[in-house]
Amino acid sequence: MEYVKMIWDFMGEDGHSTANHFEIHLKEFLSRDQIPFKEIGTETPIEKGHSLVYLIVEMGYVDQLRAALKPHRGQKVSL
């Protein structure tokens, strides 16, 4: 099975709190639409003022999620 890590970037002083808030709404969306996922979370990379939210889903959900949620980037992952 193929998986994709979808990523949303948040920049600036409030980037971390915005990422945390977005993660809450992302979980609500996935629950409401009954979309299964492997992993969801936030990260704060080395660059100051940059946080991100990521979601790992099966390849089959990518088009639906990309249209609805407009991630900034994505990459294939092996699990």
N, C-alpha and C positions, 0 to 999 in steps of 0.2 A: 504494500500500500504506500502511496506517495503522500507526503505531507508538505505543507507550506507554512512558513512563519510570516504572518502579516504584521507590519510594523507601522505605528503612528508615532511621529516625533513631536515633542513639545519643547519649546525653547523659552529662555528668559527666566527671570526671578521666580515666577509662578509656575514654571514648567513642571516641577515635581508634583505640586498639588493639583495642577490641571490633569496630569497623567493619571494620578490616583482617582480623580473624579471621573475621568473618561473610562477607566477600567470598570467602575461600578456600573455605568450605563451600558458598557459593552456586555457585561455579564447579564444584565437585564434583557438586552436585545436577544442574546443567544438563548436564554431561557424561554422568552416569549415565543420565539420562532422555532424552538426545540431543535437547535443546531448543536450537534455534539462537537466537543473540542478536546484536544489532548492536553493543552496547557495554555494558561493565560497569566500575565503578570506585568510588572513594571521593572524597569532597569534605569539606573543613572550611570551612563557611561563616564569615562574619564573627563570629557569636556565639561567645564563648568557651565551651568545654565542649560543643560540638555538632559531631558528625560524622555523615556519612550515607553509605550505600551505594546506588548506583543501578544499574538494569538496564534496558536498552532492548530491547524485544522487539516482534514483530508482534502486532497486536491479537488474533489468533486464539489466542494462548497465555495471554492474560490471566486467563481464568477458572480454568484449570488451576493457574497459578502463584499466583494470589490465594488459592485454597483451600489449597494446600500450604504456602505461605511467608508468608502474611499480611502483605503490605507495609503500611506506615503510611499511605502516600498514593501518588498517581500522577497523571500528566498526559499528555495526548496531545502528541506531538512530531512535527515535520516534519523529514524527513531529505532 
